[in-house]
């Protein structure tokens, strides 16, 4: 176990030392002696873990591609898509109508049972009417009840028989029963239209601190610049892609370009782009600027600084985003976006 941990630390030191040398000198000028000396590993130890400089360079590229993939794992599915699905107003009216149906049945049930004891107690003997008297406390009220029952059963049912028990309920019941179709669609319709735009706006505002896929794009560029500024493996991985003397197996710039195009296309589907702006034109501008910062940052780290990228987005976003989306976007990135994601393969010193 101890030997495995020591071997993993040695490989990590060699990959990082090779990345620094590749980023500074290029693939052709980098030498095994310089790499092993910077990693504090003998040349024999280097060849034990890596067959040669090319294998070592590919290990650097693979690590850089993994780091880039951790950044570009964001807007494959637009954040606002799941938010709009549950806001369908279908279940609302159904529930409202079901409740109204139950309430109507509850009100009509006493109306049907009230006339039933009347005729039963009339022809029946005194002992039969005696138990019915306690069951319906207002006995005399039963007389008018049958008379009014044929006329308007709902009006007489909530009168004296249920006055003490359901005083407030029978009062509005005739009005609500007459206007049952109007009130139910009214509140439900207003709640649906009010909640739908609000829900969609809230879902879009909640994603990426207010700008949907556009804010995710801004945040991801900040994470990429932070990685390029602080991680030599990522810097070397990008540099090796453009090195003609090295047969690269991974093209990080192409990987980044494809992801930016997908993110801008997602923003277009969300209605976040400025009117008349083609998604491919917006993607080209973002890719050209960020790759240019990456190239310039290899010689001057100020090009990778957060304030440099913030100034770029301050100039770019008014041309890129629609006015409603622009108000919610943060050119400096969401809080914590400038911090690169942790590298699980990196050992702490």
N, C-alpha and C positions, 0 to 999 in steps of 0.2 A: 504493500500500500504506500509506504514511504517512497519507494522507487518510482511508482507511478506518478505521485504528486511532484517529485523532483523532475521527472521527464516532462510533465505538462508545463511546469514553470520554465524549463529550458526551451521548449518549443515556443512558448509565448514570448520569451525574451528574444529569440531568433526572429520571429515574425515581426515584432515591433522594431527591432534594430534594422532589419532588412527594409521595412517600410520607410524608416527615416532616411536611409541611404538612397533608396529608389526615388523618394520625393525630392531629395537634394541634388542628386547627381544623374538621375536617369538610369534606365536599365543597363545600357551598354557600359557606362563608366563605373557602375557599382561593382565592387570586387568582394569576393568571398572573405578575403582577409580583413577588410574594413568592417564587414558585417559581423564576423565572428568576434573581432576585437571590441566592437561597440556592445555586443551582447555579452561580452565576458565569457565566451565559450570558445573552446579550442576548435581548430578547423576540422579535426577528426570528429568532435562532438557535433558540429554542424552537419557533416556528411552522414552521421549516424541517423539524424532525424530527417534530413532532406538530401535527396540525391544530387542536387545541384542548384544553381542560381535560378534556373527557369522554374523548377518545382517550388522553390521558395517564393518566387514572384507570384505564382498562381495561388499559393496559399494566402498571400497578402490580398490578392484580388477577391478570393472567395470570402475572406473575412470582411472586406469592404462591402461586397455585395450583400452580405447578411446584415450589416449595419444599415445600409440603405433600405433594405426591405423592411426593417423595423420602423423606419420613418414613413415609408409609402404604403403602409398597411391600412391607411385611414379611409378615404372616401370611395372604396370599392362599391359600397352600398350607400347611397345618399342618406344623411341622417334624418331628413324630413320625410322619407318614404314611409317608415313604419308609423310616424306620428299621425298621418292622415287616414290610415286604415281604420283605427278604432272609432273615428268620429262620425261613422255612418249613423244617421238618425233613425234607422229602421226600427231598432228595438224600442225607441222612445214611445212612438204613437201606439205600438202594440200593447205595451204595458199600461199606457193610460187608458186605452179602450177596455182592456181586461178589467182594470180596477173599476171603471164606470159601470161595466156590466154587473160586477159583483154588488156594487152599491145599489143599483136599480133593483136587483133581485132581493136584496135585504129589505128595501122599502116596500116592495110589492108583497112580500111574504106575509107581514102582519095584515095587509089589506085582504088577502085571501082567507086567512084564518079567522079574522074578526067576524065575518058573517056566518061562518060555520057554527060557532057556539050558539048564535041567535036562534036559528030554527031548531037546533037540537034541544035547547032548553025550553022552547015554547010548548011542544007537545009532550015533552017528558014529564014525569011525576016530580013532586016536590023534592024528594031525596036527590034526584038527578040534577035539579037546578041548584040545590044547596052547594054541592062541590064546585059548580061553575061560578058561583058568586065570589068565593075567595080567589079563584083563578083570575077573574077579571074584576078588579076592585071597583072600578066605576060601573057597577051594574046598570044603574039607570041610563048611563051613557050608551049602553048597548042598544037601547030603543032607537035613538036617532041614527045610530050607526048603520043599521040595515037600510033605513030610509034614504040616507045619503049615499050609501054604497052603490045603488044602481046609477045614481046621478053622476057622481065623480068620486070614485073609490079612492084615488090618491089624495084628494083634498080632505075627505073625512077621516082617512086613516091616521094622518099625523095630528088630528085634532085633540080631543080629550084623552083618547086611549094612550097615546104616546107623548103627551105633552110634557110630563115630568121627566121621562127617560131620555127622549131625543128632541128636546125643545128646539135647539138651534138647527139640527139636521133637517127636519121636515120643512123648516121655513124656506131655505134656499132651494129645496129639492124640486119644487115645480119649475122654478126659473131655470135651474141647471138642467132639468130633464127636457125642458122645451128647447134649451140652447145647447144641448149636449154636443152636437157636431161642431158648433162654433168655438166653445171654450177649449176643447181638447186640441184641435189643430192650432188654435191661437198660441197658447203658451209653448206647446211643443215646437211649433214652427219657428217662433221667435227665438226659443232657446237654441234650436238647431242652427239657424243662420247666424245667431250671435256667437255661438260656441265654435262653429266651424271656422270662420275667418280667424277668430281669436286663437283657436287651437292650432291652426296651421301656422299662424304667425308666431305663436309661442314655440311650436316645435322647431320652426326655422330659426328663431332667435336663440333657442337654447343650444343649437348645434354650433360648435366652434365659436362660442361666445358671441353669437349674434349674426353671423354671416354665412351659415350653411357651409357648402363645399368651398366657397371662396375663402372663408376664414380658415378652414382646414388647410387650404393651399398656402395661405400666408404663414400659418403656424409651421407647416412642414418645411418651408424655405428657411425659416429661422432655425429649425432643428438641424437642417442640413448644413447651414453656415457654421453653426456651433460645432458640429462634428468635424467639419473641415478645419476649423481653427484649433481644435484641441486633440484631434485624433490623427496621428501620422498615418495609420493604416488606411483610413478613408481618403486622405490626401493622395497617398501613393496609389491606391486603387483607381482613382480617377485619372491620375497622371499616366499610369501604365496603359490605360485604354487608348490613349493618343500617342503612345510611343511606337514609332514604326519599327524599331528594332526588337520589339517583343510581340510574340504571337498571342494576343490576349484571347482568353476563353470566355470572358464576360465583358460586356460593354455597359459600364455603369452610366455613361451619359445617355445612351439609348434607353436604358431602364428608367432613368429619371424623366426623359422626354415623354415616353409613353405614359408614365404616371401623371405628369402634368396635363397631358392631353385628356386623359380620362377625368381628372379633377375638374378641368374647365368645362368639359362636356356635361358633367353632373351639375355644375353651377348653371349652365344654360337650361337644363331641364327643370331646375328649380326656379327659373325666372330671375336670376340674380345678375345676369349680364346686362350691360348698357344696350339700349335699343339700337339695332342696326349693326352691332358688333358680331363678327363671325367668331365662333369658338376657336377655330384653327388659327386665326390671326392673334387672338389673345394668348393661346398656348405658345405660339412662336415667340411672342414678345417676352413671356415669362421665362421660357427655356433659354433664350439668347442672353437675357440679363443674368440669370442665376449661374449658367455655365461660364459666362464672362467673369463674374465675381469669383468663381472657383479657380479659374486660370490665373487671374490677377492675384488672388489670395495666396497662391503658392510662392509669390515673391514678396508680397507686402500684406501682412495680416490685417491691416486696417480695412482692406476690401471685404473681409469676412466679419467685421465687427457688427454688432446688432444695430448701431445707429446708422451704418451705411445701408443696410437692408431696409431699415425703417424709412429712410429718406426715399429709397426707390419705390416702396409701396405707397408712400404719401403722394408721389407723383403719378404712379400708375393706377391706383384704385379709382380716382375720379373718371378716368377714361374707360376703366374696365367694368365697374359695377353700376347697376341701376341706382337712381337716387334713393329709393327706400332701403336698398341693401347697403349703400354707402354709409348711411347713418349708423349702422350697427357694426361695421367692420373696424378692426383694430390693426392699423399698419405696423405697430410695434409687436404684434402677436399677442395671443392670449397669455395670461399669467403662467409662467413656467415653460412657455414654448421654446425659449432660447436655450433651455437646458437639454443637452443631447440625451437620448435614451440610454440606460445603462447597458454595457456590453457584458453579457453573461459569461463570455470566454476570458474576460480580463481579470487577472488576479490582482488583488490589492497589494501594494508594496508594504 
